[in-house]
Amino acid sequence: MNYNWNWGIFWQPSPEGVGTYFDMLMTGLQWTLVTALCAWVLALILGSIVGVARTLPSRAVQRIAGAYVEFFRNIPFLVQLFLWYFVLPELLPEAAGLWLKQLPNAPFWTTMIGLGFFMSVRVAEQLRAGINALPRGQKMAGLALGLTTGQTYGYVLLPMAYRIILPPLTSELLNTIKNTSVGLTIGLIELTARARAIQEFSFQVFEAFTAATLIYLVLNLLVTVLMRWLERSVAVPGYVAGK
């Protein structure tokens, strides 16, 4: 069977009546970016809290943080997403569960929160490794100067640790962007879902997914370039290879 290539499909009106097929892709890209950015902010906040907790002197705090990491790290993201979307509303009181089911843009909020929690454990482990990679003398010096534990982390340890872990954090940010595609399973109309819709409407499967692939590639390359510039800008001599 011969395949009829048609790269001009993107400039044809879409059956949705909201512009062309290209506009559909751009709408999907917008949802991908918003979901990824919101999830990444949540992941950084939660991951920073858990990562610091994993390095505190308190064994109880370390164990609680460790349990958090093991729980979210060892369950596939797709399963977690289904738990957030389908199971959680049934476990809550009836009024709260009904509110969740009727929440506007529920697929977006569910994907954003689920992805944020999933990626937070990866950020936490990266930060824990970054803090533990610092010389012990830095923490001891901070405490010797009269700083509290919180101040020592805020003024001494974390500024250095974040600089050290910027390269692996870049990878995690890229993973966050790519993992938004899992949201299509619960109805998030992001880039992959839009490409799938174009394929179903026009039967131009290769064109649709080639365009989505190129958009993902360009987007992730731009993020990589930006993060490498940031890494060079904040690098501390002696702590990054080649600096």
C-alpha positions as CSV (number, residue, x, y, z in Angstrom):
1,M,0.0,0.0,0.0
2,N,1.4,3.4,-1.0
3,Y,1.4,6.2,1.6
4,N,0.3,9.6,0.3
5,W,2.6,12.2,1.8
6,N,1.1,15.6,2.4
7,W,3.2,18.1,4.3
8,G,0.7,20.8,3.4
9,I,-1.8,19.2,5.8
10,F,-0.7,21.6,8.6
11,W,-2.0,24.6,6.7
12,Q,-5.4,23.1,6.1
13,P,-8.4,24.0,8.3
14,S,-8.9,21.6,11.2
15,P,-12.2,19.9,11.8
16,E,-12.4,21.6,15.2
17,G,-13.0,24.9,13.6
18,V,-10.3,26.8,15.5
19,G,-7.8,27.4,12.8
20,T,-5.4,25.0,11.0
21,Y,-3.8,21.8,12.0
22,F,-0.6,23.8,12.8
23,D,-2.7,25.8,15.2
24,M,-3.7,22.6,16.9
25,L,0.0,21.7,17.4
26,M,0.7,25.1,18.8
27,T,-2.1,24.8,21.3
28,G,-0.8,21.4,22.4
29,L,2.7,23.0,22.7
30,Q,1.3,25.7,25.0
31,W,-0.3,23.0,27.3
32,T,2.9,21.1,27.3
33,L,4.9,24.1,28.4
34,V,2.5,25.3,31.0
35,T,2.1,21.8,32.5
36,A,5.9,21.2,32.5
37,L,6.8,24.6,34.0
38,C,4.2,24.3,36.8
39,A,5.2,20.7,37.6
40,W,8.9,21.7,37.6
41,V,8.3,24.5,40.1
42,L,6.4,22.0,42.3
43,A,9.1,19.4,41.9
44,L,11.8,22.0,42.9
45,I,10.0,23.1,46.0
46,L,9.1,19.6,47.2
47,G,12.4,18.1,46.1
48,S,14.4,20.8,47.9
49,I,12.4,20.2,51.2
50,V,12.8,16.4,51.0
51,G,16.5,16.6,49.8
52,V,17.4,18.8,52.8
53,A,15.4,16.5,55.1
54,R,17.5,13.6,53.9
55,T,20.7,15.3,55.1
56,L,19.5,16.6,58.5
57,P,20.9,15.1,61.7
58,S,17.5,13.8,62.9
59,R,17.1,10.1,62.0
60,A,13.3,10.3,62.2
61,V,13.2,13.1,59.7
62,Q,15.6,11.2,57.4
63,R,13.4,8.1,57.6
64,I,10.2,10.0,56.8
65,A,11.9,11.7,53.8
66,G,13.4,8.4,52.7
67,A,9.9,6.8,52.8
68,Y,8.6,9.6,50.6
69,V,11.4,9.1,48.1
70,E,10.9,5.3,47.9
71,F,7.2,5.6,47.6
72,F,7.1,8.0,44.6
73,R,10.3,6.7,43.0
74,N,9.3,3.0,42.8
75,I,5.8,3.4,41.3
76,P,5.6,4.1,37.5
77,F,4.4,7.6,36.7
78,L,1.5,6.2,34.6
79,V,0.2,4.3,37.6
80,Q,0.6,7.3,39.8
81,L,-1.3,9.4,37.4
82,F,-4.2,6.9,37.3
83,L,-4.2,6.9,41.1
84,W,-4.4,10.7,41.3
85,Y,-7.1,10.9,38.6
86,F,-9.3,7.8,39.2
87,V,-8.7,6.5,42.7
88,L,-8.1,9.6,44.9
89,P,-11.6,11.1,44.3
90,E,-13.2,7.8,45.4
91,L,-11.1,7.8,48.6
92,L,-12.0,11.3,49.7
93,P,-15.3,12.3,51.4
94,E,-18.1,12.4,48.8
95,A,-18.2,16.2,48.6
96,A,-14.5,16.5,48.1
97,G,-14.4,13.7,45.6
98,L,-17.2,15.3,43.6
99,W,-15.4,18.6,43.6
100,L,-12.3,17.0,42.2
101,K,-14.3,15.2,39.5
102,Q,-15.9,18.5,38.4
103,L,-12.8,20.6,38.6
104,P,-12.3,22.6,35.4
105,N,-9.2,21.4,33.5
106,A,-8.9,18.4,35.8
107,P,-6.5,16.6,33.5
108,F,-4.1,19.6,33.6
109,W,-4.2,19.9,37.4
110,T,-3.9,16.1,37.9
111,T,-0.9,15.8,35.5
112,M,0.8,18.8,36.9
113,I,0.5,17.7,40.5
114,G,1.2,14.0,39.8
115,L,4.3,14.9,37.6
116,G,5.5,17.4,40.3
117,F,5.4,14.7,43.0
118,F,7.0,12.1,40.7
119,M,9.9,14.4,39.7
120,S,10.4,15.8,43.2
121,V,12.0,12.6,44.4
122,R,14.5,12.8,41.6
123,V,15.3,16.4,42.5
124,A,15.5,15.4,46.2
125,E,18.1,12.7,45.5
126,Q,20.1,15.0,43.3
127,L,20.1,17.7,46.0
128,R,21.0,15.1,48.7
129,A,24.0,14.0,46.6
130,G,25.0,17.6,46.0
131,I,24.9,18.5,49.7
132,N,26.8,15.3,50.7
133,A,29.5,16.1,48.0
134,L,30.4,19.4,49.8
135,P,33.3,19.3,52.3
136,R,32.1,18.8,55.8
137,G,34.1,21.8,56.8
138,Q,31.6,24.2,55.1
139,K,28.8,23.1,57.4
140,M,31.0,23.1,60.5
141,A,32.3,26.6,59.6
142,G,28.7,27.9,59.3
143,L,27.7,26.5,62.7
144,A,31.0,27.8,64.2
145,L,30.1,31.3,63.0
146,G,26.9,31.1,65.0
147,L,24.5,30.4,62.2
148,T,21.5,28.2,62.9
149,T,21.1,24.9,60.9
150,G,18.5,26.6,58.7
151,Q,20.8,29.6,58.1
152,T,23.8,27.3,57.4
153,Y,21.7,25.5,54.7
154,G,20.3,28.7,53.3
155,Y,23.5,30.7,53.1
156,V,26.3,28.1,52.8
157,L,25.2,24.6,51.7
158,L,22.3,25.1,49.3
159,P,23.8,27.8,47.1
160,M,26.8,25.6,46.5
161,A,24.8,22.4,46.1
162,Y,22.5,23.8,43.5
163,R,25.4,24.9,41.4
164,I,26.9,21.4,41.6
165,I,23.7,19.6,40.5
166,L,22.7,21.9,37.7
167,P,23.8,19.4,35.0
168,P,21.6,16.5,36.4
169,L,18.8,19.0,37.1
170,T,18.9,19.9,33.4
171,S,18.2,16.2,32.6
172,E,15.4,16.1,35.1
173,L,13.8,19.3,33.6
174,L,14.0,17.6,30.1
175,N,12.3,14.5,31.6
176,T,9.6,16.7,33.0
177,I,8.8,18.2,29.6
178,K,8.8,14.8,28.0
179,N,6.7,13.1,30.7
180,T,3.9,15.6,30.1
181,S,3.0,13.4,27.2
182,V,1.7,10.7,29.6
183,G,-1.1,13.2,30.5
184,L,-2.9,12.3,27.2
185,T,-4.0,9.1,28.9
186,I,-6.3,11.1,31.2
187,G,-7.4,13.6,28.6
188,L,-4.7,16.4,28.7
189,I,-4.6,18.0,25.3
190,E,-0.9,18.5,25.1
191,L,1.5,18.2,22.1
192,T,1.4,14.4,21.7
193,A,-2.3,14.3,22.1
194,R,-2.7,17.0,19.4
195,A,-0.4,15.1,17.1
196,R,-2.6,12.0,17.7
197,A,-5.7,14.0,17.0
198,I,-4.3,15.3,13.7
199,Q,-3.5,11.7,12.7
200,E,-7.0,10.6,13.5
201,F,-8.6,13.5,11.6
202,S,-6.4,13.5,8.5
203,F,-4.8,10.0,8.5
204,Q,-1.4,11.7,7.9
205,V,0.3,9.8,10.8
206,F,3.9,10.3,9.7
207,E,3.5,14.1,9.2
208,A,1.8,14.6,12.5
209,F,4.2,12.7,14.6
210,T,7.3,14.0,12.7
211,A,6.2,17.5,13.4
212,A,5.6,16.7,17.1
213,T,9.1,15.0,17.3
214,L,10.8,18.1,15.8
215,I,9.0,20.4,18.2
216,Y,10.1,18.3,21.2
217,L,13.6,18.2,19.8
218,V,13.8,22.0,19.3
219,L,12.2,22.7,22.7
220,N,14.6,20.4,24.6
221,L,17.6,21.8,22.7
222,L,16.6,25.3,23.7
223,V,16.3,24.3,27.3
224,T,19.7,22.5,27.2
225,V,21.4,25.6,25.8
226,L,19.7,27.9,28.4
227,M,20.7,25.6,31.3
228,R,24.3,25.3,30.0
229,W,24.5,29.1,29.9
230,L,23.1,29.2,33.5
231,E,25.6,26.6,34.6
232,R,28.5,28.6,33.2
233,S,27.2,31.8,34.7
234,V,27.0,30.5,38.3
235,A,29.9,28.0,38.3
236,V,32.3,28.2,41.2
237,P,35.9,27.6,40.2
238,G,37.1,24.2,41.5
239,Y,33.7,22.7,41.8
240,V,32.8,22.1,38.2
241,A,35.0,20.2,35.7
242,G,36.9,22.5,33.5
243,K,36.3,25.6,35.7
